[in-house]
Amino acid sequence: MAIEVGTEAPDFELKDNHGRTVKLSEFRGEKNVVLLFYPFAFTGVCTGELCALRDELPRFENDDTQLLAVSNDSIHTLRVFAEQEGLEYPLLSDFWPHGETSRAYGVFDEDKGCAVRGTFIIDKAGTVRWSVVNGLPDARDLNDYVKALEAL
């Protein structure tokens, strides 16, 4: 079960598609965070969702907001995926320990070995203010993210 709105977002430290370390706590007091978990790079629904975010990036990555997308792929896979699709926001690898961050947020599917489609809006204080969790085949609606961010 996904963590609840109103709880403190679990901190994490993951490598991005360029091998840089990204910690959620680095954004505390500075930016709201859109934390998006997705199953795997190069799959149809995931590619569609991540490219839709790319096309609307100023809404999700600006002076007040940081977009972080997390999958259980390796950083090498994420680097190629980002280059192929022109994704310029951080793609974080929850590869090893496998799914540790996905589990902390309650969105890891143990049977499939990957994260389901969970999105969490985290405010500058580090509190989860909005979330949605969809099954593997079900794409999310970006307009819902925009509304949640506007409400902060």
N, C-alpha and C positions, 0 to 999 in steps of 0.2 A: 504494500500500500504506500502511495506517495506521501511525502511529508505534507503537513497541513499548513494552510495559510495562517499567518500569525506566528509561526515558529521561526526561530533563528535558522538561517540557511547554513547547512554544514559547510565548513571551510574545506577547501581542497587545494592541491598543488598538482597540476598536470602539465605535460609538455604540449606545445602547440605544433602545428605542421611545419614550423621552421626550427623546432628543437628548443625553443625558448620556454622557460618555466613561467606558468601563469598561476597565480594564487587568487582565489576569490577575495580574500581579505584585503588585497591590495586596492580594491575598488571601494572599500568601506569609507564612508565620509566624503567620497569623491563623485561616484557615479551610481546610478541604478544599473542593474544588470538583468539582461534577458538571457537566461540560461536555458538552452535548448538541447535536449537529448534526442538523438536519432539513431536508428539501428545500424546502418552501414553505408559507407560511401559507395558510389557507383550504382546504387539501386534506384529504380524509377521514382518512387514517391519521395525518397530522401533527396535525390537530385533536384526534383521539382520544387520541394520546399526550400532548400538551401539557395537555389537560383532565384526564387521569388524574394527571399531576404536580400540577396545581392542586388536585385533590381530596385529595392526600396531601402537600401542601406542607410541613407541619411535619417530615416525615421527610427532606426535601431542602433545606430552608432554615431554619437555626437557628443557635445560637451557634457550632457547630462546622463547619457546612456551608453553602455557597452554591451555588445552582443558576443556571447560565447556559445559555440556549438560543440557538443561533446558526443563522440561515438566510441565504440570499443575497437576501432581500427588502430593499426600502428601509425606512428607519426609519418612513416615513409608513404604509406597508402594515402594518408590525408594530404601530404605535400603534392603528390601527383594529382589527386582529385581537385584540390584547390587551384592548381595551375591549369588543369584542363577546363574547369568551369569558370575561371576568373573570379574566384572567391577571395576577397581581400580582408575578411574578418577572421579572427582566430578559430581554427578547428582544433579542438583539444582531444588528445588521445587518452582514453580510459582503458588502455590495453593491458597494462600491468601495474600493480596487481589487477588482474582481469575483472573489470566491472566494479571496482571498489567504490568509486564516486557514484556510479549509477545505483548501486545498492544503498548508499547513504541517503539518496534522494527517493528511494523506494520505486525505481523505475527499471530495474534489471529483471529481465525474463530469464530465469534459471534454465528453463527447458530449451530455449533458443540460443542462449549464450550472448545476448545483446540487450541493449536498452530498448525500451518501448519509446513511443513519441511523447515525452514529457517536457513541458515548458514551465519555467518558474520565473516570475518577475520578482526581483529582489531589490528592496529599496536601499538607499544610501546607508541606512543603519544596519543593514545585513538581515533584515526580516523579510520572509516570503510574504508578498502582498497579493499574489494572484498565481494560479496554476491551472493547467489543463493537462490531462493525460489521455492519449489516444492509443488504440491498439496498433499493431504493426502496419496493417494495410491502410489506415485512415489518416489522411493528410489533415493538418491543422489550418485554421483560418488566421492569416496574418492580421486581419482587421481586429480580431480579438486582442492581440498583443498591443496594438496601437491604443485601443480604448483603455486597456489596463494601465499603460504607461501614462496616458493623459490624466488618469484618476489619481496619480501619485502627487 
